[in-house]
Amino acid sequence: MASLGDLIAPRRMGPGFRWLLASAWTSNVGDGIALAAGPLLVASQTDAPLLVALAAMLQYLPWLLFGLHAGAIADRFDRRRLVMAANGVRAVVVGVLCVFIATGTVSIAVVLAVMFLYGVAEVFADSASSTVLPMIVSPDDLGLANARMQGGYLVANQFAGPPLGAFLFAAGMVWPFAAQVVCVSLAVVLVSRIALPPLPPRDGGHPPVRHDIADGLRWILRNPPMRTLALVILVFNITWAAPWGVLVLYATDHLDMGPVGYGALTTASALGGIAATFAFGWLERRVSFATLMRVCLSLEVLMHLAFALTTEGWVALVIMAGFGAYAFVWHTISTTVRQRVVPTALQGRVGSLNMVCVFGGMVVGQVLGGAIAQLWGLTAPWWFAFAGAGITLLLVWRQLGHIAAAKPAAA
């Protein structure tokens, strides 16, 4: 009988994957703790809506400012050392915050500065770590590997970490951030155990970073499957973020679910994603990626319609659980397809461009959603999302088959 470790990370995937998985899960525990403790710390320092909103925006801003540069740097240097260095910076930054809290000198300016610096380091850590997986796992195992990585994110970052962070914050303001330092530091040690093959040699040395960024953009523009995938990610994040930006008002005012009900919506999404982690292997063996991609995006369109029509909180919880499940499958498949197609030398740049599309779409979508809700009511963003996602899906329906079947491309 296979051990639990073999079920989670089969031996054929190698020890490198186990170290990477352990590092990612450990780091996600720390980030999940901060997911709850961070807003609580901000609220303890200010009640100014503008400053609270600024703190939320700092989650996205570093990706928009440095995402493409981080991807280019990940394609230049030793990716394992980049992950270690960036996570080391994260640990130091949070450690400094702990000193400010412990000495009673913390302020909202210090908190915002720490959040920004931490976010910048996280961009470089995530850009480099996303390129490590296809270097140590065979293409046939990338789907399962991404499912395990994403499953750990859901359990640690979205499900287990936030309650722990809130509990530790109640015990003492410094404790959740001290725990985060320990988790991130341990993640550095774990990733140091990975042995990576060398990157392909580069012709012409190291030109300016902007040239590398331009090369990555030209490559993706000339590769129709990856170009279409990036556009789908951008548009669907705009349509998704439009209603999500006012979800708290939709849940509390339109559905009369109250604060606890709003929290239950996010929990339902996480539970749906966790359930999908157990089903992904079965789905991958029996259903083609093209079919799964079409089903996931179709469910996204129908989810927006269902939210626009429902007035019942329990229906919203069911919809949200379904969202968590198919969103997990979509993310795992789209990441796997990209990692199989993109050459090793370009993984950082193409991966970071996709993340810029994610966060750029979220920023645009939240602004649009707020304006639409202000003008036409709390269900209007859902109708906008339904129409926008539906039209986009019709336009790319056939191309999704080409994306799923795309072959490894040349640099």
C-alpha positions in Angstrom: 0.0 0.0 0.0 1.3 3.4 -1.0 2.3 5.8 1.8 0.6 9.2 2.3 3.8 10.8 1.0 3.7 8.7 -2.2 0.0 9.6 -2.8 0.7 13.3 -2.4 4.0 13.4 -4.3 4.7 10.1 -6.1 8.4 9.0 -6.1 8.6 9.1 -9.9 8.3 12.9 -9.6 11.7 13.0 -7.8 13.0 14.4 -4.5 13.2 17.9 -6.0 9.5 18.1 -6.4 9.0 17.1 -2.8 11.3 19.8 -1.5 9.6 22.4 -3.7 6.2 21.3 -2.6 7.2 21.4 1.1 8.7 24.8 0.6 5.6 26.2 -1.2 3.2 24.7 1.4 5.3 26.1 4.3 5.5 29.6 2.7 1.7 29.5 2.1 1.0 28.9 5.7 2.9 32.1 6.6 1.1 34.0 3.8 -2.2 32.7 5.0 -1.5 33.9 8.5 -0.7 37.4 7.2 -3.8 37.3 5.0 -5.9 37.8 8.2 -3.4 39.5 10.4 -2.3 42.1 7.8 -5.8 43.8 7.5 -6.2 43.6 11.3 -2.9 45.4 11.7 -3.9 48.1 9.3 -7.2 48.6 11.0 -5.4 48.9 14.3 -3.4 51.8 13.0 -6.0 53.8 11.0 -9.7 54.0 10.3 -9.2 56.2 7.2 -10.9 54.5 4.2 -8.3 55.9 1.8 -5.4 54.3 3.7 -7.3 51.0 4.1 -7.9 51.0 0.4 -4.3 51.8 -0.3 -3.2 48.8 1.8 -5.5 46.6 -0.3 -4.1 48.0 -3.5 -0.5 47.2 -2.4 -1.4 43.5 -3.0 -1.5 44.2 -6.8 0.8 47.2 -7.4 4.1 45.4 -7.2 3.1 43.0 -9.9 2.1 45.8 -12.2 5.4 47.7 -11.5 7.9 44.9 -11.4 6.2 41.8 -12.8 7.8 41.9 -16.2 11.3 42.7 -14.8 11.0 39.9 -12.3 10.2 37.4 -15.1 13.2 38.6 -17.2 15.6 38.3 -14.2 14.3 34.8 -13.5 15.3 33.8 -17.0 18.8 35.2 -16.5 20.1 33.8 -13.2 20.0 30.7 -11.0 16.3 30.3 -10.2 16.8 28.4 -7.0 19.0 31.1 -5.6 16.6 33.8 -6.7 13.8 32.1 -4.8 16.0 31.8 -1.7 17.2 35.4 -1.9 13.7 36.9 -2.5 12.2 34.8 0.3 15.1 35.8 2.6 14.2 39.5 1.9 10.6 38.7 2.8 11.6 37.2 6.1 13.9 40.2 6.9 11.1 42.8 6.0 8.6 41.1 8.3 11.2 40.7 11.0 11.7 44.4 10.9 8.0 44.9 11.3 8.1 42.6 14.3 10.7 44.9 15.9 8.5 48.0 15.3 5.5 46.2 16.8 7.4 44.8 19.8 8.9 48.2 20.6 5.5 50.0 20.3 6.8 52.3 17.5 4.7 50.8 14.6 2.6 53.3 12.6 0.4 53.1 9.5 3.4 54.5 7.4 5.6 51.7 8.6 2.9 49.1 7.9 2.3 50.4 4.3 6.0 50.5 3.6 6.4 46.9 4.9 3.5 45.7 2.8 4.9 47.3 -0.4 8.5 46.0 0.2 7.1 42.5 1.0 5.0 42.6 -2.1 8.0 43.5 -4.3 10.0 40.6 -2.9 7.0 38.3 -3.3 6.9 39.2 -7.0 10.5 38.1 -7.5 10.0 35.0 -5.4 6.9 33.9 -7.3 8.3 34.7 -10.7 11.3 32.5 -10.1 9.5 29.7 -8.2 7.0 29.3 -11.0 9.8 28.4 -13.4 11.3 25.8 -11.2 8.5 23.2 -11.5 8.8 22.5 -15.2 12.6 22.1 -14.7 12.3 19.2 -12.2 9.0 17.5 -13.3 8.4 15.7 -16.6 5.7 17.2 -18.9 3.4 14.2 -18.3 3.4 14.9 -14.5 3.0 18.7 -14.7 -0.8 18.5 -14.3 -0.6 16.5 -11.1 2.3 18.6 -9.8 0.4 21.9 -10.4 -2.7 20.4 -8.7 -0.6 19.5 -5.6 0.9 23.0 -5.5 -2.4 24.7 -6.0 -4.1 22.4 -3.4 -1.5 23.4 -0.9 -2.2 27.0 -1.6 -5.9 26.5 -1.0 -5.5 24.6 2.2 -2.7 26.6 3.8 -3.2 30.1 2.4 -7.0 30.3 2.0 -8.3 27.8 4.6 -6.0 27.1 7.5 -3.8 30.2 7.6 -6.3 33.0 8.0 -8.1 31.6 11.1 -4.7 30.9 12.7 -3.6 34.5 11.8 -6.6 36.0 13.5 -6.1 33.8 16.6 -2.5 34.8 16.9 -3.3 38.5 16.4 -5.8 38.2 19.2 -3.1 36.7 21.4 -0.7 39.5 20.7 -0.1 41.8 17.7 3.4 40.6 17.0 2.8 36.8 17.1 1.3 36.3 13.6 4.1 38.1 12.0 6.7 36.3 14.0 5.1 33.0 12.9 5.3 34.3 9.3 9.0 34.9 9.6 9.5 31.3 10.8 7.5 29.9 7.9 9.2 31.9 5.2 12.6 31.2 6.7 11.9 27.5 6.7 10.7 27.7 3.1 14.2 29.1 2.2 15.9 26.1 3.9 13.6 23.6 2.1 14.1 25.1 -1.4 17.9 25.1 -0.9 17.8 21.3 -1.1 16.6 21.3 -4.7 19.1 20.6 -7.4 18.3 22.3 -10.7 19.7 21.6 -14.2 21.6 24.7 -15.6 19.7 27.1 -17.8 20.4 26.9 -21.5 23.4 29.1 -22.5 22.5 32.6 -23.8 23.9 34.1 -27.0 25.3 37.6 -26.7 25.7 37.7 -22.9 23.2 39.8 -20.8 21.7 42.8 -22.7 19.6 45.3 -20.8 16.6 43.8 -19.0 14.2 45.8 -21.2 15.6 43.8 -24.2 14.7 40.5 -22.5 11.3 41.8 -21.7 10.8 42.8 -25.3 12.0 39.4 -26.5 9.4 37.7 -24.2 6.6 40.0 -25.5 7.5 39.3 -29.1 7.6 35.5 -28.4 4.1 35.5 -27.0 2.7 37.7 -29.7 4.1 35.3 -32.3 2.7 32.2 -30.5 -1.1 32.1 -31.2 -2.0 29.6 -28.4 -0.1 31.4 -25.7 -1.2 34.8 -27.0 -4.9 33.8 -26.8 -4.4 32.2 -23.4 -3.0 35.5 -22.0 -5.9 37.5 -23.5 -8.4 35.1 -22.0 -6.8 35.4 -18.6 -6.9 39.2 -18.9 -10.5 39.5 -20.0 -11.9 36.9 -17.6 -10.1 38.6 -14.7 -11.7 41.9 -15.6 -15.1 40.3 -15.7 -14.5 38.3 -12.5 -13.2 41.2 -10.5 -16.0 43.6 -11.5 -18.6 41.9 -9.2 -16.0 40.6 -6.7 -15.0 44.2 -5.9 -18.4 44.8 -4.4 -19.0 41.2 -3.2 -19.2 42.3 0.5 -22.0 44.8 -0.3 -23.8 42.3 -2.5 -23.7 39.6 0.2 -24.6 41.9 3.1 -27.1 44.3 1.4 -28.6 42.3 -1.5 -28.6 38.8 0.0 -28.9 39.9 3.6 -26.3 37.4 4.7 -24.5 39.6 7.2 -20.8 39.6 7.9 -20.7 35.9 8.8 -22.5 35.0 5.6 -20.0 37.0 3.6 -17.1 35.1 5.3 -18.9 31.9 4.5 -18.8 32.7 0.8 -15.0 32.8 0.7 -14.9 29.6 2.8 -17.3 27.9 0.4 -15.0 28.8 -2.5 -12.0 27.3 -0.7 -13.9 24.1 0.1 -14.8 23.8 -3.5 -11.2 24.1 -4.5 -10.1 21.6 -2.0 -12.6 19.1 -3.2 -11.3 19.6 -6.8 -7.8 18.7 -5.7 -9.0 15.1 -5.0 -10.8 14.9 -8.4 -8.2 16.4 -10.6 -6.2 13.3 -11.2 -9.4 11.4 -12.2 -10.4 14.2 -14.5 -7.0 14.5 -16.2 -7.0 10.8 -17.0 -10.6 10.7 -18.5 -11.3 14.2 -19.9 -9.3 16.1 -22.4 -7.8 19.5 -21.4 -9.7 21.2 -24.3 -13.0 19.9 -22.9 -12.1 20.9 -19.4 -11.1 24.4 -20.4 -14.4 24.9 -22.2 -16.4 23.5 -19.3 -14.6 25.7 -16.8 -15.1 28.9 -18.7 -18.8 28.0 -19.5 -19.4 27.5 -15.8 -17.8 30.9 -15.1 -20.3 32.5 -17.5 -23.2 30.6 -15.8 -22.0 31.5 -12.4 -22.2 35.2 -13.1 -25.8 34.7 -14.4 -26.8 32.7 -11.3 -25.4 35.4 -9.0 -27.3 38.1 -11.0 -30.6 36.2 -10.6 -30.5 34.7 -7.1 -31.8 36.4 -4.0 -31.1 33.5 -1.6 -27.9 33.2 0.5 -27.8 29.4 0.4 -27.9 29.4 -3.4 -25.0 31.8 -3.4 -23.0 29.4 -1.1 -23.6 26.5 -3.5 -22.6 28.6 -6.5 -19.4 29.8 -4.7 -18.4 26.2 -3.9 -18.8 25.3 -7.6 -16.7 28.4 -8.4 -13.9 27.2 -6.2 -13.9 23.8 -7.8 -13.8 24.8 -11.5 -11.5 27.8 -10.8 -9.0 25.3 -9.3 -9.3 23.1 -12.4 -8.9 26.0 -14.8 -5.9 27.4 -13.0 -4.1 24.0 -12.9 -4.8 23.3 -16.6 -3.9 26.7 -17.9 -0.6 26.7 -15.9 0.2 23.2 -17.0 -0.4 24.0 -20.7 1.8 27.1 -20.5 4.6 25.3 -18.8 4.6 22.5 -21.4 4.6 24.9 -24.3 7.0 27.7 -23.2 10.7 27.1 -23.6 12.7 26.9 -20.4 14.6 30.0 -21.3 11.4 32.0 -21.5 9.4 30.5 -18.6 10.0 33.5 -16.3 9.0 36.2 -18.8 5.9 34.4 -20.1 4.8 33.4 -16.6 5.2 36.9 -15.3 3.3 38.4 -18.2 0.4 36.1 -17.3 0.5 37.3 -13.7 0.5 40.9 -14.9 -2.7 40.1 -16.9 -4.2 38.6 -13.8 -3.5 41.6 -11.5 -4.0 44.2 -14.2 -7.4 42.6 -15.0 -8.3 42.7 -11.4 -7.5 46.4 -11.0 -9.5 47.3 -14.1 -12.4 45.0 -13.2 -12.7 46.4 -9.6 -12.8 50.0 -10.8 -15.4 49.1 -13.5 -17.5 47.0 -11.0 -17.6 49.9 -8.5 -18.7 52.4 -11.1 -21.3 50.0 -12.5 -22.7 49.2 -9.1 -22.8 52.9 -8.2 -24.9 53.7 -11.3 -27.1 50.6 -11.7 -27.2 48.7 -8.5 -25.4 45.7 -6.9 -26.5 43.1 -9.4 -25.4 45.1 -12.4 -21.7 44.0 -12.2 -22.8 40.4 -12.4 -24.8 41.2 -15.6 -21.7 42.9 -17.0 -19.6 39.9 -16.1 -22.1 37.5 -17.6 -22.2 39.4 -20.9 -18.4 40.1 -21.1 -17.4 36.6 -20.2 -20.0 35.0 -22.5 -19.0 37.1 -25.5 -15.3 36.3 -24.9 -16.0 32.6 -24.6 -17.8 32.5 -27.9 -14.9 34.3 -29.6 -12.3 31.9 -28.3 -14.3 28.6 -28.2 -12.4 27.0 -31.1 -9.1 28.4 -30.1 -9.3 26.7 -26.7 -8.8 23.4 -28.5 -5.6 24.7 -30.1 -4.4 26.0 -26.7 -4.9 22.6 -25.0 -3.1 20.8 -27.9 -0.2 23.2 -28.3 3.2 21.6 -28.6 6.5 22.7 -27.0 7.7 25.8 -28.9 11.2 27.0 -29.8 12.7 30.0 -28.0 
